[in-house]
Amino acid sequence: MLNFMEVPNDILTGKDLDYLSDMFEWNYIAFKKTNTAVGIVGDQEIVSYLEKGVKLFESNLISVLNILESRGCNE
């Protein structure tokens, strides 16, 4: 009979790290491009949407870093 854990270990696998790395990179590129566009676009309505995007991408970056910080430092 197989024994299964009810709660998985609090570790990150290599596959997890690859996925988090990809997520971070996608959001970082989007953050940089959107932030650059904020300074170029003249229409204030569009700028307000871009600023919301910048905040969203920044929040996503912080979330990924928090995951790495909390789960990547197993002792």
All heavy atoms as a GROMACS GRO file, in nm:
protein
  598
    1MET      N    1   0.085  -0.118   0.000
    1MET     CA    2   0.000   0.000   0.000
    1MET      C    3   0.090   0.125   0.000
    1MET      O    4   0.189   0.130   0.070
    1MET     CB    5  -0.091  -0.002   0.122
    1MET     CG    6  -0.180   0.119   0.132
    1MET     SD    7  -0.300   0.102   0.262
    1MET     CE    8  -0.446   0.085   0.166
    2LEU      N    9   0.052   0.223  -0.077
    2LEU     CA   10   0.128   0.348  -0.086
    2LEU      C   11   0.088   0.444   0.024
    2LEU      O   12  -0.030   0.457   0.057
    2LEU     CB   13   0.104   0.415  -0.221
    2LEU     CG   14   0.150   0.338  -0.344
    2LEU    CD1   15   0.106   0.411  -0.470
    2LEU    CD2   16   0.300   0.322  -0.343
    3ASN      N   17   0.186   0.509   0.080
    3ASN     CA   18   0.160   0.612   0.182
    3ASN      C   19   0.179   0.748   0.119
    3ASN      O   20   0.282   0.777   0.059
    3ASN     CB   21   0.256   0.597   0.300
    3ASN     CG   22   0.230   0.470   0.377
    3ASN    OD1   23   0.118   0.425   0.386
    3ASN    ND2   24   0.335   0.411   0.431
    4PHE      N   25   0.079   0.832   0.128
    4PHE     CA   26   0.084   0.966   0.073
    4PHE      C   27   0.087   1.068   0.186
    4PHE      O   28   0.022   1.049   0.290
    4PHE     CB   29  -0.037   0.995  -0.017
    4PHE     CG   30  -0.038   0.914  -0.141
    4PHE    CD1   31  -0.118   0.801  -0.152
    4PHE    CD2   32   0.040   0.949  -0.249
    4PHE    CE1   33  -0.120   0.726  -0.267
    4PHE    CE2   34   0.040   0.875  -0.365
    4PHE     CZ   35  -0.040   0.763  -0.375
    5MET      N   36   0.160   1.176   0.164
    5MET     CA   37   0.163   1.284   0.262
    5MET      C   38   0.033   1.364   0.251
    5MET      O   39  -0.016   1.389   0.140
    5MET     CB   40   0.280   1.379   0.234
    5MET     CG   41   0.415   1.321   0.257
    5MET     SD   42   0.544   1.444   0.232
    5MET     CE   43   0.532   1.471   0.057
    6GLU      N   44  -0.024   1.400   0.363
    6GLU     CA   45  -0.142   1.485   0.361
    6GLU      C   46  -0.106   1.628   0.328
    6GLU      O   47  -0.181   1.698   0.262
    6GLU     CB   48  -0.215   1.478   0.495
    6GLU     CG   49  -0.281   1.344   0.520
    6GLU     CD   50  -0.360   1.342   0.649
    6GLU    OE1   51  -0.409   1.448   0.692
    6GLU    OE2   52  -0.372   1.233   0.706
    7VAL      N   53   0.010   1.672   0.374
    7VAL     CA   54   0.059   1.807   0.346
    7VAL      C   55   0.196   1.793   0.282
    7VAL      O   56   0.283   1.726   0.335
    7VAL     CB   57   0.070   1.890   0.476
    7VAL    CG1   58   0.126   2.028   0.449
    7VAL    CG2   59  -0.064   1.898   0.547
    8PRO      N   60   0.215   1.855   0.164
    8PRO     CA   61   0.346   1.841   0.100
    8PRO      C   62   0.455   1.913   0.178
    8PRO      O   63   0.429   2.003   0.256
    8PRO     CB   64   0.325   1.909  -0.037
    8PRO     CG   65   0.208   1.998  -0.018
    8PRO     CD   66   0.123   1.936   0.089
    9ASN      N   67   0.578   1.869   0.156
    9ASN     CA   68   0.692   1.935   0.221
    9ASN      C   69   0.699   2.080   0.178
    9ASN      O   70   0.660   2.116   0.068
    9ASN     CB   71   0.822   1.865   0.182
    9ASN     CG   72   0.832   1.727   0.242
    9ASN    OD1   73   0.775   1.700   0.346
    9ASN    ND2   74   0.906   1.640   0.177
   10ASP      N   75   0.752   2.162   0.266
   10ASP     CA   76   0.765   2.304   0.239
   10ASP      C   77   0.899   2.330   0.168
   10ASP      O   78   0.987   2.396   0.222
   10ASP     CB   79   0.756   2.383   0.369
   10ASP     CG   80   0.737   2.530   0.347
   10ASP    OD1   81   0.689   2.568   0.239
   10ASP    OD2   82   0.771   2.609   0.436
   11ILE      N   83   0.911   2.274   0.046
   11ILE     CA   84   1.034   2.290  -0.031
   11ILE      C   85   0.999   2.331  -0.173
   11ILE      O   86   0.885   2.318  -0.217
   11ILE     CB   87   1.116   2.159  -0.035
   11ILE    CG1   88   1.036   2.048  -0.101
   11ILE    CG2   89   1.165   2.120   0.102
   11ILE    CD1   90   1.116   1.923  -0.131
   12LEU      N   91   1.098   2.382  -0.242
   12LEU     CA   92   1.082   2.416  -0.383
   12LEU      C   93   1.164   2.317  -0.465
   12LEU      O   94   1.282   2.296  -0.438
   12LEU     CB   95   1.131   2.558  -0.410
   12LEU     CG   96   1.049   2.670  -0.349
   12LEU    CD1   97   1.120   2.803  -0.369
   12LEU    CD2   98   0.910   2.674  -0.408
   13THR      N   99   1.102   2.258  -0.565
   13THR     CA  100   1.173   2.167  -0.653
   13THR      C  101   1.241   2.246  -0.764
   13THR      O  102   1.216   2.366  -0.781
   13THR     CB  103   1.076   2.066  -0.716
   13THR    OG1  104   0.985   2.137  -0.802
   13THR    CG2  105   0.998   1.989  -0.610
   14GLY      N  106   1.324   2.180  -0.840
   14GLY     CA  107   1.387   2.245  -0.954
   14GLY      C  108   1.284   2.296  -1.054
   14GLY      O  109   1.298   2.404  -1.110
   15LYS      N  110   1.178   2.218  -1.073
   15LYS     CA  111   1.070   2.260  -1.164
   15LYS      C  112   0.999   2.384  -1.110
   15LYS      O  113   0.965   2.474  -1.186
   15LYS     CB  114   0.972   2.145  -1.183
   15LYS     CG  115   0.871   2.166  -1.291
   15LYS     CD  116   0.790   2.040  -1.316
   15LYS     CE  117   0.697   2.060  -1.434
   15LYS     NZ  118   0.624   1.937  -1.467
   16ASP      N  119   0.978   2.388  -0.979
   16ASP     CA  120   0.917   2.507  -0.916
   16ASP      C  121   1.004   2.630  -0.941
   16ASP      O  122   0.954   2.737  -0.975
   16ASP     CB  123   0.902   2.488  -0.765
   16ASP     CG  124   0.802   2.380  -0.727
   16ASP    OD1  125   0.709   2.354  -0.804
   16ASP    OD2  126   0.820   2.322  -0.618
   17LEU      N  127   1.134   2.614  -0.922
   17LEU     CA  128   1.226   2.726  -0.940
   17LEU      C  129   1.229   2.774  -1.085
   17LEU      O  130   1.235   2.894  -1.111
   17LEU     CB  131   1.367   2.688  -0.894
   17LEU     CG  132   1.383   2.671  -0.743
   17LEU    CD1  133   1.522   2.617  -0.711
   17LEU    CD2  134   1.358   2.801  -0.670
   18ASP      N  135   1.223   2.679  -1.179
   18ASP     CA  136   1.218   2.717  -1.321
   18ASP      C  137   1.092   2.798  -1.350
   18ASP      O  138   1.097   2.900  -1.419
   18ASP     CB  139   1.220   2.593  -1.410
   18ASP     CG  140   1.355   2.525  -1.414
   18ASP    OD1  141   1.456   2.588  -1.376
   18ASP    OD2  142   1.360   2.407  -1.457
   19TYR      N  143   0.978   2.752  -1.298
   19TYR     CA  144   0.853   2.823  -1.322
   19TYR      C  145   0.855   2.961  -1.257
   19TYR      O  146   0.814   3.060  -1.318
   19TYR     CB  147   0.735   2.740  -1.270
   19TYR     CG  148   0.603   2.804  -1.300
   19TYR    CD1  149   0.555   2.811  -1.431
   19TYR    CD2  150   0.525   2.860  -1.199
   19TYR    CE1  151   0.435   2.873  -1.460
   19TYR    CE2  152   0.405   2.921  -1.228
   19TYR     CZ  153   0.360   2.926  -1.358
   19TYR     OH  154   0.241   2.988  -1.386
   20LEU      N  155   0.903   2.970  -1.134
   20LEU     CA  156   0.910   3.100  -1.066
   20LEU      C  157   1.006   3.194  -1.138
   20LEU      O  158   0.979   3.314  -1.149
   20LEU     CB  159   0.952   3.082  -0.921
   20LEU     CG  160   0.846   3.020  -0.829
   20LEU    CD1  161   0.908   2.979  -0.696
   20LEU    CD2  162   0.731   3.116  -0.808
   21SER      N  163   1.114   3.140  -1.189
   21SER     CA  164   1.208   3.221  -1.266
   21SER      C  165   1.142   3.277  -1.392
   21SER      O  166   1.157   3.396  -1.423
   21SER     CB  167   1.330   3.136  -1.303
   21SER     OG  168   1.416   3.207  -1.387
   22ASP      N  169   1.068   3.193  -1.462
   22ASP     CA  170   0.995   3.239  -1.580
   22ASP      C  171   0.893   3.346  -1.544
   22ASP      O  172   0.882   3.449  -1.611
   22ASP     CB  173   0.924   3.123  -1.650
   22ASP     CG  174   1.018   3.028  -1.722
   22ASP    OD1  175   1.136   3.066  -1.745
   22ASP    OD2  176   0.975   2.916  -1.756
   23MET      N  177   0.816   3.321  -1.437
   23MET     CA  178   0.716   3.419  -1.394
   23MET      C  179   0.781   3.553  -1.362
   23MET      O  180   0.729   3.658  -1.399
   23MET     CB  181   0.641   3.368  -1.269
   23MET     CG  182   0.533   3.271  -1.298
   23MET     SD  183   0.448   3.209  -1.150
   23MET     CE  184   0.423   3.351  -1.051
   24PHE      N  185   0.893   3.547  -1.290
   24PHE     CA  186   0.962   3.670  -1.254
   24PHE      C  187   1.006   3.744  -1.380
   24PHE      O  188   0.986   3.864  -1.392
   24PHE     CB  189   1.082   3.641  -1.164
   24PHE     CG  190   1.147   3.766  -1.111
   24PHE    CD1  191   1.101   3.823  -0.994
   24PHE    CD2  192   1.249   3.828  -1.180
   24PHE    CE1  193   1.158   3.940  -0.945
   24PHE    CE2  194   1.307   3.944  -1.133
   24PHE     CZ  195   1.262   4.000  -1.015
   25GLU      N  196   1.066   3.672  -1.473
   25GLU     CA  197   1.117   3.735  -1.594
   25GLU      C  198   1.006   3.797  -1.678
   25GLU      O  199   1.019   3.909  -1.728
   25GLU     CB  200   1.196   3.634  -1.677
   25GLU     CG  201   1.272   3.701  -1.790
   25GLU     CD  202   1.382   3.615  -1.845
   25GLU    OE1  203   1.433   3.527  -1.773
   25GLU    OE2  204   1.416   3.636  -1.962
   26TRP      N  205   0.893   3.725  -1.694
   26TRP     CA  206   0.781   3.779  -1.772
   26TRP      C  207   0.730   3.909  -1.708
   26TRP      O  208   0.706   4.008  -1.778
   26TRP     CB  209   0.665   3.680  -1.777
   26TRP     CG  210   0.694   3.550  -1.844
   26TRP    CD1  211   0.779   3.526  -1.948
   26TRP    CD2  212   0.638   3.424  -1.808
   26TRP    NE1  213   0.778   3.393  -1.979
   26TRP    CE2  214   0.692   3.327  -1.896
   26TRP    CE3  215   0.546   3.382  -1.713
   26TRP    CZ2  216   0.658   3.193  -1.891
   26TRP    CZ3  217   0.512   3.248  -1.707
   26TRP    CH2  218   0.567   3.155  -1.796
   27ASN      N  219   0.713   3.907  -1.578
   27ASN     CA  220   0.661   4.026  -1.510
   27ASN      C  221   0.762   4.139  -1.508
   27ASN      O  222   0.725   4.255  -1.516
   27ASN     CB  223   0.616   3.990  -1.368
   27ASN     CG  224   0.480   3.927  -1.367
   27ASN    OD1  225   0.380   3.995  -1.375
   27ASN    ND2  226   0.475   3.795  -1.361
   28TYR      N  227   0.890   4.107  -1.498
   28TYR     CA  228   0.992   4.211  -1.497
   28TYR      C  229   0.998   4.282  -1.633
   28TYR      O  230   1.006   4.405  -1.638
   28TYR     CB  231   1.128   4.152  -1.460
   28TYR     CG  232   1.237   4.256  -1.450
   28TYR    CD1  233   1.231   4.357  -1.355
   28TYR    CD2  234   1.345   4.255  -1.538
   28TYR    CE1  235   1.330   4.453  -1.345
   28TYR    CE2  236   1.445   4.350  -1.529
   28TYR     CZ  237   1.437   4.449  -1.433
   28TYR     OH  238   1.534   4.545  -1.425
   29ILE      N  239   0.993   4.205  -1.739
   29ILE     CA  240   0.994   4.265  -1.873
   29ILE      C  241   0.870   4.351  -1.893
   29ILE      O  242   0.878   4.464  -1.942
   29ILE     CB  243   1.006   4.156  -1.981
   29ILE    CG1  244   1.145   4.092  -1.976
   29ILE    CG2  245   0.976   4.213  -2.120
   29ILE    CD1  246   1.159   3.966  -2.059
   30ALA      N  247   0.754   4.298  -1.854
   30ALA     CA  248   0.629   4.375  -1.867
   30ALA      C  249   0.634   4.502  -1.782
   30ALA      O  250   0.589   4.608  -1.825
   30ALA     CB  251   0.510   4.289  -1.827
   31PHE      N  252   0.691   4.490  -1.661
   31PHE     CA  253   0.705   4.605  -1.572
   31PHE      C  254   0.791   4.713  -1.638
   31PHE      O  255   0.754   4.831  -1.641
   31PHE     CB  256   0.768   4.560  -1.439
   31PHE     CG  257   0.806   4.673  -1.347
   31PHE    CD1  258   0.712   4.733  -1.267
   31PHE    CD2  259   0.937   4.717  -1.341
   31PHE    CE1  260   0.747   4.838  -1.182
   31PHE    CE2  261   0.974   4.820  -1.257
   31PHE     CZ  262   0.878   4.881  -1.177
   32LYS      N  263   0.907   4.674  -1.691
   32LYS     CA  264   0.998   4.771  -1.753
   32LYS      C  265   0.934   4.838  -1.875
   32LYS      O  266   0.942   4.961  -1.890
   32LYS     CB  267   1.128   4.702  -1.796
   32LYS     CG  268   1.219   4.667  -1.681
   32LYS     CD  269   1.359   4.625  -1.720
   32LYS     CE  270   1.371   4.552  -1.850
   32LYS     NZ  271   1.508   4.511  -1.883
   33LYS      N  272   0.871   4.759  -1.962
   33LYS     CA  273   0.811   4.815  -2.083
   33LYS      C  274   0.694   4.908  -2.049
   33LYS      O  275   0.679   5.015  -2.109
   33LYS     CB  276   0.766   4.704  -2.177
   33LYS     CG  277   0.882   4.632  -2.241
   33LYS     CD  278   0.835   4.530  -2.341
   33LYS     CE  279   0.956   4.468  -2.411
   33LYS     NZ  280   0.916   4.388  -2.526
   34THR      N  281   0.611   4.866  -1.954
   34THR     CA  282   0.496   4.948  -1.916
   34THR      C  283   0.542   5.076  -1.848
   34THR      O  284   0.489   5.185  -1.874
   34THR     CB  285   0.402   4.868  -1.823
   34THR    OG1  286   0.369   4.745  -1.887
   34THR    CG2  287   0.274   4.944  -1.796
   35ASN      N  288   0.642   5.066  -1.763
   35ASN     CA  289   0.695   5.183  -1.694
   35ASN      C  290   0.756   5.282  -1.793
   35ASN      O  291   0.740   5.403  -1.779
   35ASN     CB  292   0.797   5.140  -1.589
   35ASN     CG  293   0.818   5.243  -1.482
   35ASN    OD1  294   0.726   5.316  -1.445
   35ASN    ND2  295   0.939   5.251  -1.432
   36THR      N  296   0.823   5.231  -1.894
   36THR     CA  297   0.878   5.317  -1.999
   36THR      C  298   0.767   5.387  -2.076
   36THR      O  299   0.776   5.507  -2.106
   36THR     CB  300   0.965   5.234  -2.096
   36THR    OG1  301   1.072   5.176  -2.022
   36THR    CG2  302   1.020   5.319  -2.208
   37ALA      N  303   0.661   5.314  -2.105
   37ALA     CA  304   0.549   5.371  -2.180
   37ALA      C  305   0.481   5.484  -2.103
   37ALA      O  306   0.431   5.580  -2.164
   37ALA     CB  307   0.447   5.263  -2.214
   38VAL      N  308   0.481   5.475  -1.970
   38VAL     CA  309   0.420   5.581  -1.888
   38VAL      C  310   0.485   5.716  -1.920
   38VAL      O  311   0.419   5.818  -1.928
   38VAL     CB  312   0.431   5.548  -1.738
   38VAL    CG1  313   0.398   5.669  -1.652
   38VAL    CG2  314   0.340   5.432  -1.702
   39GLY      N  315   0.616   5.716  -1.940
   39GLY     CA  316   0.688   5.840  -1.967
   39GLY      C  317   0.675   5.889  -2.110
   39GLY      O  318   0.706   6.004  -2.139
   40ILE      N  319   0.628   5.802  -2.199
   40ILE     CA  320   0.621   5.838  -2.341
   40ILE      C  321   0.481   5.881  -2.383
   40ILE      O  322   0.465   5.974  -2.462
   40ILE     CB  323   0.666   5.718  -2.427
   40ILE    CG1  324   0.812   5.685  -2.400
   40ILE    CG2  325   0.644   5.744  -2.574
   40ILE    CD1  326   0.860   5.556  -2.464
   41VAL      N  327   0.380   5.815  -2.329
   41VAL     CA  328   0.242   5.839  -2.371
   41VAL      C  329   0.194   5.975  -2.319
   41VAL      O  330   0.220   6.012  -2.205
   41VAL     CB  331   0.151   5.725  -2.319
   41VAL    CG1  332   0.005   5.754  -2.346
   41VAL    CG2  333   0.192   5.593  -2.381
   42GLY      N  334   0.122   6.046  -2.405
   42GLY     CA  335   0.073   6.178  -2.367
   42GLY      C  336  -0.070   6.180  -2.315
   42GLY      O  337  -0.109   6.270  -2.242
   43ASP      N  338  -0.149   6.080  -2.351
   43ASP     CA  339  -0.290   6.074  -2.310
   43ASP      C  340  -0.299   6.030  -2.164
   43ASP      O  341  -0.260   5.918  -2.128
   43ASP     CB  342  -0.364   5.975  -2.401
   43ASP     CG  343  -0.514   5.971  -2.376
   43ASP    OD1  344  -0.557   5.994  -2.261
   43ASP    OD2  345  -0.587   5.943  -2.472
   44GLN      N  346  -0.352   6.116  -2.079
   44GLN     CA  347  -0.356   6.091  -1.935
   44GLN      C  348  -0.442   5.970  -1.901
   44GLN      O  349  -0.411   5.897  -1.805
   44GLN     CB  350  -0.406   6.214  -1.859
   44GLN     CG  351  -0.388   6.204  -1.709
   44GLN     CD  352  -0.244   6.175  -1.668
   44GLN    OE1  353  -0.149   6.230  -1.723
   44GLN    NE2  354  -0.227   6.086  -1.572
   45GLU      N  355  -0.547   5.944  -1.976
   45GLU     CA  356  -0.631   5.828  -1.948
   45GLU      C  357  -0.552   5.698  -1.970
   45GLU      O  358  -0.558   5.605  -1.890
   45GLU     CB  359  -0.755   5.828  -2.037
   45GLU     CG  360  -0.851   5.715  -2.007
   45GLU     CD  361  -0.976   5.718  -2.093
   45GLU    OE1  362  -0.993   5.812  -2.174
   45GLU    OE2  363  -1.057   5.626  -2.078
   46ILE      N  364  -0.476   5.695  -2.078
   46ILE     CA  365  -0.393   5.577  -2.107
   46ILE      C  366  -0.282   5.564  -2.002
   46ILE      O  367  -0.253   5.454  -1.956
   46ILE     CB  368  -0.335   5.585  -2.250
   46ILE    CG1  369  -0.448   5.577  -2.352
   46ILE    CG2  370  -0.232   5.475  -2.273
   46ILE    CD1  371  -0.407   5.600  -2.495
   47VAL      N  372  -0.225   5.675  -1.963
   47VAL     CA  373  -0.120   5.674  -1.860
   47VAL      C  374  -0.174   5.614  -1.730
   47VAL      O  375  -0.105   5.535  -1.665
   47VAL     CB  376  -0.063   5.816  -1.837
   47VAL    CG1  377   0.023   5.820  -1.711
   47VAL    CG2  378   0.016   5.862  -1.958
   48SER      N  379  -0.297   5.647  -1.694
   48SER     CA  380  -0.352   5.592  -1.569
   48SER      C  381  -0.368   5.440  -1.577
   48SER      O  382  -0.342   5.370  -1.480
   48SER     CB  383  -0.486   5.658  -1.534
   48SER     OG  384  -0.586   5.622  -1.624
   49TYR      N  385  -0.405   5.389  -1.695
   49TYR     CA  386  -0.413   5.243  -1.712
   49TYR      C  387  -0.273   5.180  -1.707
   49TYR      O  388  -0.254   5.074  -1.649
   49TYR     CB  389  -0.482   5.206  -1.843
   49TYR     CG  390  -0.632   5.226  -1.839
   49TYR    CD1  391  -0.692   5.326  -1.913
   49TYR    CD2  392  -0.713   5.144  -1.760
   49TYR    CE1  393  -0.830   5.345  -1.910
   49TYR    CE2  394  -0.850   5.162  -1.755
   49TYR     CZ  395  -0.908   5.262  -1.831
   49TYR     OH  396  -1.043   5.280  -1.826
   50LEU      N  397  -0.178   5.245  -1.769
   50LEU     CA  398  -0.041   5.195  -1.766
   50LEU      C  399   0.014   5.192  -1.624
   50LEU      O  400   0.082   5.097  -1.585
   50LEU     CB  401   0.049   5.281  -1.856
   50LEU     CG  402   0.025   5.268  -2.006
   50LEU    CD1  403   0.104   5.375  -2.082
   50LEU    CD2  404   0.061   5.130  -2.057
   51GLU      N  405  -0.016   5.296  -1.546
   51GLU     CA  406   0.030   5.300  -1.407
   51GLU      C  407  -0.030   5.186  -1.325
   51GLU      O  408   0.036   5.129  -1.238
   51GLU     CB  409  -0.002   5.435  -1.345
   51GLU     CG  410   0.086   5.546  -1.399
   51GLU     CD  411   0.045   5.685  -1.355
   51GLU    OE1  412  -0.072   5.705  -1.312
   51GLU    OE2  413   0.131   5.776  -1.365
   52LYS      N  414  -0.156   5.152  -1.354
   52LYS     CA  415  -0.218   5.037  -1.287
   52LYS      C  416  -0.144   4.909  -1.324
   52LYS      O  417  -0.123   4.821  -1.240
   52LYS     CB  418  -0.366   5.024  -1.324
   52LYS     CG  419  -0.453   5.131  -1.262
   52LYS     CD  420  -0.597   5.114  -1.305
   52LYS     CE  421  -0.682   5.228  -1.252
   52LYS     NZ  422  -0.823   5.216  -1.297
   53GLY      N  423  -0.104   4.898  -1.452
   53GLY     CA  424  -0.028   4.783  -1.496
   53GLY      C  425   0.107   4.775  -1.427
   53GLY      O  426   0.151   4.667  -1.385
   54VAL      N  427   0.174   4.889  -1.413
   54VAL     CA  428   0.304   4.893  -1.344
   54VAL      C  429   0.288   4.841  -1.201
   54VAL      O  430   0.368   4.758  -1.154
   54VAL     CB  431   0.362   5.036  -1.344
   54VAL    CG1  432   0.479   5.047  -1.247
   54VAL    CG2  433   0.404   5.078  -1.483
   55LYS      N  434   0.184   4.884  -1.132
   55LYS     CA  435   0.160   4.839  -0.995
   55LYS      C  436   0.131   4.689  -0.990
   55LYS      O  437   0.178   4.618  -0.900
   55LYS     CB  438   0.044   4.916  -0.932
   55LYS     CG  439   0.078   5.061  -0.902
   55LYS     CD  440  -0.040   5.133  -0.843
   55LYS     CE  441  -0.008   5.282  -0.825
   55LYS     NZ  442  -0.123   5.358  -0.777
   56LEU      N  443   0.055   4.639  -1.088
   56LEU     CA  444   0.024   4.497  -1.093
   56LEU      C  445   0.150   4.414  -1.114
   56LEU      O  446   0.174   4.316  -1.042
   56LEU     CB  447  -0.075   4.468  -1.206
   56LEU     CG  448  -0.103   4.320  -1.235
   56LEU    CD1  449  -0.181   4.258  -1.120
   56LEU    CD2  450  -0.176   4.305  -1.366
   57PHE      N  451   0.232   4.452  -1.211
   57PHE     CA  452   0.354   4.377  -1.238
   57PHE      C  453   0.450   4.383  -1.119
   57PHE      O  454   0.515   4.284  -1.085
   57PHE     CB  455   0.422   4.428  -1.366
   57PHE     CG  456   0.337   4.408  -1.488
   57PHE    CD1  457   0.315   4.512  -1.576
   57PHE    CD2  458   0.279   4.286  -1.516
   57PHE    CE1  459   0.237   4.495  -1.689
   57PHE    CE2  460   0.200   4.266  -1.629
   57PHE     CZ  461   0.179   4.371  -1.716
   58GLU      N  462   0.458   4.499  -1.054
   58GLU     CA  463   0.544   4.513  -0.936
   58GLU      C  464   0.495   4.422  -0.824
   58GLU      O  465   0.575   4.356  -0.757
   58GLU     CB  466   0.548   4.658  -0.890
   58GLU     CG  467   0.641   4.681  -0.774
   58GLU     CD  468   0.647   4.827  -0.733
   58GLU    OE1  469   0.549   4.901  -0.753
   58GLU    OE2  470   0.752   4.866  -0.680
   59SER      N  471   0.364   4.415  -0.806
   59SER     CA  472   0.306   4.328  -0.704
   59SER      C  473   0.338   4.182  -0.734
   59SER      O  474   0.371   4.104  -0.643
   59SER     CB  475   0.155   4.350  -0.698
   59SER     OG  476   0.094   4.256  -0.614
   60ASN      N  477   0.330   4.144  -0.861
   60ASN     CA  478   0.363   4.007  -0.899
   60ASN      C  479   0.510   3.975  -0.872
   60ASN      O  480   0.543   3.866  -0.826
   60ASN     CB  481   0.332   3.984  -1.047
   60ASN     CG  482   0.183   3.984  -1.076
   60ASN    OD1  483   0.100   3.977  -0.986
   60ASN    ND2  484   0.147   3.996  -1.202
   61LEU      N  485   0.598   4.071  -0.901
   61LEU     CA  486   0.740   4.051  -0.874
   61LEU      C  487   0.765   4.030  -0.725
   61LEU      O  488   0.840   3.940  -0.685
   61LEU     CB  489   0.820   4.172  -0.923
   61LEU     CG  490   0.829   4.191  -1.074
   61LEU    CD1  491   0.892   4.326  -1.107
   61LEU    CD2  492   0.906   4.079  -1.138
   62ILE      N  493   0.701   4.111  -0.644
   62ILE     CA  494   0.716   4.099  -0.498
   62ILE      C  495   0.662   3.965  -0.450
   62ILE      O  496   0.723   3.901  -0.363
   62ILE     CB  497   0.648   4.218  -0.428
   62ILE    CG1  498   0.725   4.347  -0.456
   62ILE    CG2  499   0.637   4.193  -0.277
   62ILE    CD1  500   0.653   4.473  -0.416
   63SER      N  501   0.551   3.920  -0.508
   63SER     CA  502   0.495   3.790  -0.468
   63SER      C  503   0.592   3.676  -0.497
   63SER      O  504   0.610   3.586  -0.414
   63SER     CB  505   0.363   3.764  -0.542
   63SER     OG  506   0.264   3.855  -0.502
   64VAL      N  507   0.653   3.678  -0.614
   64VAL     CA  508   0.750   3.573  -0.648
   64VAL      C  509   0.869   3.578  -0.552
   64VAL      O  510   0.913   3.475  -0.502
   64VAL     CB  511   0.797   3.586  -0.796
   64VAL    CG1  512   0.913   3.492  -0.824
   64VAL    CG2  513   0.682   3.560  -0.891
   65LEU      N  514   0.918   3.698  -0.525
   65LEU     CA  515   1.031   3.710  -0.433
   65LEU      C  516   0.994   3.662  -0.292
   65LEU      O  517   1.076   3.598  -0.225
   65LEU     CB  518   1.080   3.855  -0.428
   65LEU     CG  519   1.148   3.905  -0.556
   65LEU    CD1  520   1.180   4.053  -0.544
   65LEU    CD2  521   1.272   3.824  -0.588
   66ASN      N  522   0.872   3.689  -0.250
   66ASN     CA  523   0.827   3.643  -0.118
   66ASN      C  524   0.821   3.490  -0.112
   66ASN      O  525   0.855   3.431  -0.009
   66ASN     CB  526   0.692   3.703  -0.082
   66ASN     CG  527   0.700   3.848  -0.044
   66ASN    OD1  528   0.805   3.897  -0.004
   66ASN    ND2  529   0.590   3.919  -0.057
   67ILE      N  530   0.777   3.428  -0.220
   67ILE     CA  531   0.774   3.281  -0.224
   67ILE      C  532   0.915   3.226  -0.211
   67ILE      O  533   0.941   3.134  -0.134
   67ILE     CB  534   0.708   3.231  -0.355
   67ILE    CG1  535   0.559   3.263  -0.354
   67ILE    CG2  536   0.732   3.082  -0.373
   67ILE    CD1  537   0.491   3.243  -0.488
   68LEU      N  538   1.007   3.284  -0.286
   68LEU     CA  539   1.145   3.238  -0.281
   68LEU      C  540   1.206   3.260  -0.143
   68LEU      O  541   1.279   3.175  -0.092
   68LEU     CB  542   1.229   3.309  -0.387
   68LEU     CG  543   1.196   3.272  -0.531
   68LEU    CD1  544   1.269   3.364  -0.627
   68LEU    CD2  545   1.228   3.127  -0.559
   69GLU      N  546   1.174   3.373  -0.083
   69GLU     CA  547   1.229   3.405   0.049
   69GLU      C  548   1.174   3.311   0.157
   69GLU      O  549   1.248   3.264   0.242
   69GLU     CB  550   1.197   3.549   0.085
   69GLU     CG  551   1.258   3.595   0.215
   69GLU     CD  552   1.228   3.740   0.243
   69GLU    OE1  553   1.305   3.825   0.199
   69GLU    OE2  554   1.123   3.767   0.307
   70SER      N  555   1.046   3.282   0.152
   70SER     CA  556   0.984   3.205   0.259
   70SER      C  557   1.007   3.054   0.242
   70SER      O  558   1.016   2.982   0.340
   70SER     CB  559   0.834   3.233   0.267
   70SER     OG  560   0.769   3.184   0.151
   71ARG      N  561   1.016   3.006   0.119
   71ARG     CA  562   1.028   2.862   0.098
   71ARG      C  563   1.166   2.820   0.050
   71ARG      O  564   1.197   2.703   0.050
   71ARG     CB  565   0.923   2.817  -0.002
   71ARG     CG  566   0.783   2.849   0.046
   71ARG     CD  567   0.684   2.805  -0.053
   71ARG     NE  568   0.624   2.683  -0.002
   71ARG     CZ  569   0.552   2.601  -0.074
   71ARG    NH1  570   0.532   2.624  -0.200
   71ARG    NH2  571   0.500   2.494  -0.021
   72GLY      N  572   1.246   2.915   0.008
   72GLY     CA  573   1.374   2.878  -0.048
   72GLY      C  574   1.485   2.868   0.054
   72GLY      O  575   1.595   2.829   0.023
   73CYS      N  576   1.456   2.901   0.177
   73CYS     CA  577   1.559   2.904   0.281
   73CYS      C  578   1.534   2.795   0.384
   73CYS      O  579   1.527   2.821   0.504
   73CYS     CB  580   1.563   3.040   0.348
   73CYS     SG  581   1.601   3.175   0.236
   74ASN      N  582   1.516   2.673   0.338
   74ASN     CA  583   1.494   2.562   0.433
   74ASN      C  584   1.623   2.528   0.504
   74ASN      O  585   1.728   2.519   0.443
   74ASN     CB  586   1.440   2.440   0.360
   74ASN     CG  587   1.302   2.465   0.304
   74ASN    OD1  588   1.224   2.536   0.364
   74ASN    ND2  589   1.271   2.407   0.190
   75GLU      N  590   1.613   2.507   0.630
   75GLU     CA  591   1.731   2.477   0.712
   75GLU      C  592   1.736   2.333   0.752
   75GLU      O  593   1.644   2.267   0.764
   75GLU     CB  594   1.731   2.567   0.836
   75GLU     CG  595   1.738   2.712   0.796
   75GLU     CD  596   1.698   2.805   0.909
   75GLU    OE1  597   1.666   2.759   1.019
   75GLU    OE2  598   1.700   2.926   0.888
   0.00000   0.00000   0.00000
